[in-house]
Amino acid sequence: MQLSHGGETSPTGAPVAHWSVEQVLALAPDAASRKAGTRLGAAGPWSGTGCDATGAVWGLCKGGGSTPYRTVVDTTGPAYACSCPSRKFPCKHALGLLLLQASDDAAFRPAEPADWAEEWLAGRRARAARESSPAAGGDSARGPADPVAARKRAERRAERVTGGAQELEQRLADLLRGGLAATDRSGYGLWEETAARMVDAQAPGLAARVRELGAITGSGAGWPVRLLEECALLHLLDTAWLGRDRLPDPLAATVRTRVGLPISAEGPPVRDHWLVLAQYDTPDGKIVTRRIWLYGRGSGRTALLLSFGAAGRSPAQALPVGATIDAELTPYPGGGQLRAELGEQFGTTAASGPPPGIAAAAAPAVYGNALREDPWLEAWPVTLRDVIPVPSKDGWQLADAHAGAQADSTADEPADGPADARTGSALPIAPAALSRPGLWKLVALSGGGPVTVFGEIGHRGFDPFAAWDPGEGEEGAGTTSGSVVQLV
C-alpha cells in the first residue's frame, strides 16, 4: 500500500467543525483536481466510509483496478493519505471524500477507524509526539548547532552580499549617467547578467528586483518613469544594507529579509482562534508559493503563512477558507512583517462572520503607515466594510456604500470641499484582478448592495481575495455562519 501525506501535525482532542463545499474546493491544488474531485463527491464510487470524533474521515473509492483506493483525511491538520499514485496534495480522492461529507453527512457513520486508516493516523500521532518531546528524539534532542561556525558562515555571506550591493550601486550610477531612455536598446541581457552577479553574491532578493527592472523596459507608455521609481527603491535597499548597523533592529531585520538572507520565526507563540481569510498559489519559475492569510479573533492580528511546492507538486500546507482554527503562530522578525509560522493546532471551531473592517477611504492611510516600517512593501492586507463594486472609466472600483449619503448632506458646500466625498471614498480595483473570474463573483455577490471584502491595497489599487455574503455581519454582530466566497 502506497501512502502519501501532507499538512501539519495533528492537534489533540478538540471539537471539529463541519466543512462546507466551498471550503473543500478551496483546498484543491489546481482546477483539474477541483473538477475531478467534484465528480467523486457523490456516494456512488464510495464504500466503507466512516468518521470519528477526532476529525478523521475515511473511505474506499472504486477506481479502474480491482482494488479500491484507500483514502483517509485528518481534517484537523488538514492532512491526507491515499493509496493512489497521485503526487498532488490533496488528491482527487481526498477532495471527493471531503465533498461527500460536506454534501451528505449521513454517508459517514461514527466508528472506529479501519485498520489501514488507523495505521496512518497512529503514525501521525507518533510523529507529533516525537516533535514535541526532545527526549523522544525531536529536533532539539540533537543539540544546538555550533554557534561559532554558524556565526562565521553568516559573516562570510554578509561580506559577499556587501560586495554585491556595492557593485549594484556602481551599475545603477552608470545606468543613470548614460540615461534611462537608452536602456531599451540593451535588451534583457543587461539585467539578466546583473541579476546573475547578485545570485553569485548570495543576495537573491536583490537579484529578483533586478530582473523586475528588465520587465519594465519597453513595457508601454511612461516606462522610463516607472523604471526610475524602481531604481530608486533598489538604491534605497542597497544603501540600507550598507548602513544596516545604524538602523533600528526591526528595520534592519526587514532589510535582511529583502536582500534575501534566510531568517527564522522567533519570539513567543501567539495562540488565538485564527480565521482563514484567503488561500492562493503564485507560480515563481519552478516553485509554487502558497499564501494563506489569517485573522486572530482575540488578538486582532493579521498573519501570513507561506509554503512552497517544487516542480509539479503543490505546497503541502492547506487550510479551508472560512474555517477558524485554534492554533499557535510564531511571528517572523522585521518591521511591518506579517509572516508567521504555524505551530501546534488544538482544533477547528465553527465558522463565523468576517473580521472587523474599515471604510474604503481609510485604506490608503493604512498602507501608508505600513510603508513607514517597510518602504519596499508592495501591498498591505485590509478588510473593507460596506463597499459596492461599481464600473469606472478604466475598470472597476470599490465605492463606500455610505459616501452618497455623506455627499448629499454636504451638497450646498463649495465644490472643493467635502462635497467630493463620493469620489474620494472609492478604491480602484488592481489591474491584476480585472481579468480574474473572482471579480464577477464579487459583482454577483454584491448585486448592487454593500459587501465586506478582504484583500491587499497597494500602489496599483485594491486586489480582492475573499468576500462575505451581504447578510453576514462583522465579528460580534451576532452572525455565525461565516459564508465566504473565495475570489482568487
N, C-alpha and C positions, 0 to 999 in steps of 0.2 A: 504494500500500500504506500503510495506516494503522498505525503502530506506537506503542505507549504502554509506558512502563516505570516501575518504582518500585524502591526499595531503595537500598543503599549502593554505593560504588564497588567494583569487582572487586578481590579480592586476587590475589596472584601465586603461581602455580605450587606450591601446597601440596596434599597429599593431600586428597581429597574423600570425606566419609563417605556411606554409603548411608542414605537417609531411610526411616523406617517410615511405614505408612499413617496412624497416629495423628498423627505429626509433620506430615504433609502436611495433614491435615484441620484441624490447629490453625492453619494459615495462612489458612484461609477467612475472608473479611471478614464473612460472615453465614451464617445457617442455609440460606438459599436457595442461595447459592453452594456450600455444602458438599454439598447434595443434588444439585444439577446437576452438580458436578464428579465426584461418585461415579458418576453414570450414564455419564460419559465415561471412567471409569477402566478400561475394557476395550479389547481390541485392535481390536474391530470398526470404530469410526469413524476409526481412525488409519492413516496410511501415511507412508512416508519418515522414520520415526523413527531417531534416532541420538544418540550421546553422544561426548564426548571427555574427555581426561584433566584438563582444566581445570575440570570441573564443569558444562559446558554440556550441555543436552539439548534436542532439538527434534523437531518432527513436524508433519504436515499432518492437520487434523481436518475430516472431512466435515460440512458444515452444510446449511442449507436451500437455498443457492445452488449454482451450477455450479462455483464456485471454492472449494476448501477453505481453512479458516483456517490461517494460518501462525503457529505458536506456538513460542517459544524461551524457555528459563529458564536463568539463570545461578545455579546452586544455591549458589555461594559467597557471594552477596550477602545473601539471595537477591534476584533482580530478574527481572522478567517482561516479555515483549513478545508481542503478539498482534495480528493484523490484524482482529480482531472489533471491533465498536463499543462494547463494554462499557467503563464507567468504573470498574469495580471492580478492585482490585489485591490478590491475583491474580484473574483472571477464571476462569470455569468451565473453559475450555480448558486454562489453565496448571495448574489443580488436577488435571484429568483426566490430563494428560500426566505429572505427578509421581506420581499414584496408580498409573498404569500401570507406571511404572518401579519403584515400591515393591513391587508385587504380581507383576510379570513382567519381571524384569531382562533376560531373554533377548530381549525385544522390541526392545531397543536395542543395535544393533551399533556398536562403536567405529569412528569415521570422522572425516574432516574435515567441519566444519560445512557445510551447504548455503549457497549464495551469499547468500540472503536472511538466514539466521541469522548468517553471518559478518559481514555488513554491520552488524548491530546490535551484535554482540559487539565488533567493532573500534571502533565509536563509543564504547562504554563504556570500553574501554581508553584511547582518546584523551582522554576527559574526565577519567579518573583521572590521566593523566599531566599534564594542564594544571593540575589542582587541586594536585598535589604539587610542581609546578615553577613558581616565581614568574616565571622567565624566559620560560615558555611562556604566560603570561597568566593565571596563577592570581589568586586574590583579593588576595594580598599584593603582586602586581605593581602594583596600582593605588595603592599607598601608603597609609599610615595616615590615618584621618580627622583633621580639625583638632581637636587635644586641647583647645584653648581654647574653641571653640564647643561641643564635647561637654560640657565641664565646666559651662558656663553653662546649657545645656539641663538638665543633671542638677540644678543648683542651683534653677532655676525650678520644676522638677517637685517637688523636695523641699519647697519652700515651699508649693506647693499641697497636697501631702499633709499637711503640718503643719497647715495651716488646716482641712483636713477632719477630722483627728484631734482637734483642739481642739473643733470643732463637735460631733463624735460624743460626746466626753466630756460636753459640756453636755446633750446629748439623753439619754444614759444616766442622768445625775444627775436630770433631770426625770422620767424613767421610774420610777426608784426612789422618788423623792419622792411621786409620785402613786400608787404601789402597783402591783406586777406583776399582781395579780388583776384589775385593771381593763383590762388591755391587750387582752383578748379582745373587748371592745366596740368597739375602734378599728378592727378588721378588718385585712386585709393591707395596705391603703393606707398606713398609718403606716410600715411597714417598707420598702415599695417607694419611698416618697418619700425616706426617709433613705438608702436604697441608691443612689438616683439622685444624691443630693448627693455621695456618696463617689465615684461614677463621674466627676462633674464635677471632683472634687479629684484625679483620676488615681490613685486608690487602689482598683483592682478587687478586691484581696484583702479589704479592709475591706467593700466592697460585697457580696461573696459571703457573708461572715459575717453581715451584717445581714439578708440575705434568708433565711438559715437560721434566724434568730430568729423570723421571721414564720411559718415552718413549725411551730415548736414550740407557739405559742399555740393552745390548744384541742385539742392532739394526744392527749388522753387523761388518765387519772388521773395526778396528780403533775406536770402540765406546768409549774406555777409554779416548782417546784424545778429542773427542767431548764432553764427559761428563765433563772433566776438564775445557774446554773452557766455557761451560755454567755455571759451578760452579763459575768460576772467574767473570763472568758477574753478577751473583746473589750476590756474595760477594761485588762487586762494588756498586750495588744498595743498599744493606744493609748499607754499610759504608756511602754512600751518604745521606741516610735518617738520620742516626745517627748524621751526621755532617752538616745537611741541613742549619743550621743557618750561616754557614761560606761560603755558596755557593752564586754565583750571582743569582739575582732574577729569570731570565729566566730558569737557570738550576735547581734551587730549585722547580720551578713550574713543570718542566719536571719530577723531582723525585717524587713529589706528585702524578702526573698522573700515573707514572709507578708502584707505590706501590698500586694504586687502589683507591685513595681518589677522591671523586667527585669534579669536577671543572666546572665552568660556563664560557660561552663565555663572553668576556668583551672587552672594547675598542671601538673606533669609528667604525661604519659600513663602509664597503668599497663597494661603488656602482660601478658596471662595467658591461660590456657585457661578460657574462661567457659562454664559450664554454663547453658543456658537453662532456667530453673525454671518459668516460667509466662508466659502472654501473654493479656491480655484487654482488651476495649474497654468504655469507660464513656461513655454519651451525656451531653452537657452543653449543653443547648439545641440550637443548630445545629452544634455542634462535637462530634466524637467523639475522645476521648482514649484512646490505646493505651498500656498499661503492659506493659513486658517486664522481668521480674526475672532477674538473672544472678548466678551464684556463681563466684568466681575460685578455681580449684583450687589454684593456688600461693600466692596472697595471702590466701586465706580471707575475702575481702571480698564483701559483697553489694552489688549495684548495681541501679539502676532507670533504664531508658531510657523516655523519654516521646516520643511523636509524636502529631500531630494531623491530623484529616481534616475538611475543610469539609463543608457540607451535601451529602448524597448521595454522598460519597466516603469510603472507608475510608482510614486512615493508610497511607502507603506503606511504612513500616518494618515488617518482619515477620521473625521468626526461628523456626525449628522447635523446638518444646518438646522437651526431652530431648537435643538436639544439643549439642555442645561446640565453640565457635568460638575460634580463635586470633586475638586482636584486641587493639587498644589502646583503652582508655577514658580519657577526660579527666573528672575529677570536677568538680562544681559546688561553690563555697564555701558555708560555713554550718555551724553547729554541728549535728551529728547528721544532716547531709544525705547521702542515698544516691544522689541523682540524678547521672547521668553522661552524657556524650556519646560515642556510638560513633565511633571513629576508623578507622584503617586496619585491614582484616581480612587475615589471612595464610592463612586456610584453615579448614576444618572437620574436626575429628578424630572418631574413633569415639566412639559414646555410651558412657557409663559410669554407675556407680551414683549414688545420691543423695549430697548433701553430708552432712558430719557433723551430727548433730542433738543436741538436748538433751532432758532429761526434761520432761514436762508441768509438773511442779511448779516448774521453774526459769524457765519462760517469763514469768510476771508480773514477776519481778525484772529481766529483760532489758528489758521495756517500761518499767519504772520508771526504769532507768538512762538510757534514751533520752530520757525526758521532762526529765531534767536539762539536756540540750542543746537541746531544743526543746519548751517547755511546751505548744505548740499541736498537738502530734503526735497524730493520731487513732489510728494503729496502727503497729506495727513488725514487720518480717519475721523469722520464726524457722522453723527446721526442727525438728519434733518426732520423736523416735525412739521406737519400741516403744510406740505408743499404739493403743487399741482404741476405735472408735466405739460408744457404748452409749446407749440411750434414757434420758432423765431425765424428771422431772415436767413440765418446761417445754419440752422439745425433745430435743436430743441433746448429748452431751458426749464429749470425748476423754479416756479414762482411761489412766493409766500402767499398762502391762501388768505391771509388777513391783510395783505397790502392794499387791496381795493378799498376796504372799509377805512383804512388809515388815510388813503389818498382822498376819498370822498369827504372825510371830516376836515380836511385842510384845503379844500378846493378854492377857497377865497384868498389863500395866501399867495405871495409873489411866486412867479414861475421858477425862480432859482432857490426856493425854499423847500419845505417838506412835501409839497405837492408832487414832487418827483419820487415819492416813496415807492410807488409801484415798480418803477424801473430799477431802482436801487435794491429791491428785495428779490431779485431773480438771479439765479446762477446758471451760466451756460453749461450744458452737458458736454463733457470732454469728447473730442473727435473720436477717440478710440472706442467709445460706447455707442456711437451713432450707427455703426454697421452691425452691431450685435443684436440677436433676436431678443435679448433681455430688455431692450428699450421698448419694444412693443408689448412685452409682458407688463412693464411698468405702466404704460399708457392704458392698457386694458384693465389693469387692477384699479387704477385711479378712476377711470370713467368720468373724468372731469372733476372729481372730488379730491379732497386732501388725503395724502398718504404719509406714512413715515418711511424714510429711506436711509439706509446705511451705505456709505461709500467713502471715497477719498477725494478731497479737494486739493487741487494743485494749481500751478500757473496756467494750465490749459483748460481748467474748468473742473466740474464735478463728475466723477466716474461712479455710477451707482452699482452696488454689488448685491443688495438684498432690499426687499420692501415688505411691509406688513399690510394686511388687509385693512381697509379704512375703518372697519369695525373694531380693530384691535386698539386698545388703549396703551398708554405708556406703563412702565413698571409702577406698580402701586395704584393703578387706576381701576382695579377690580376685575380685569380680564386675565384669563389664564391659558387660553388655547394656543396663543403664540403662532398663528398661521403666517408663515413667512414664505416669500417667493424668491427663489434664487435668480439673480439677474446676470450671472457670469458663468 
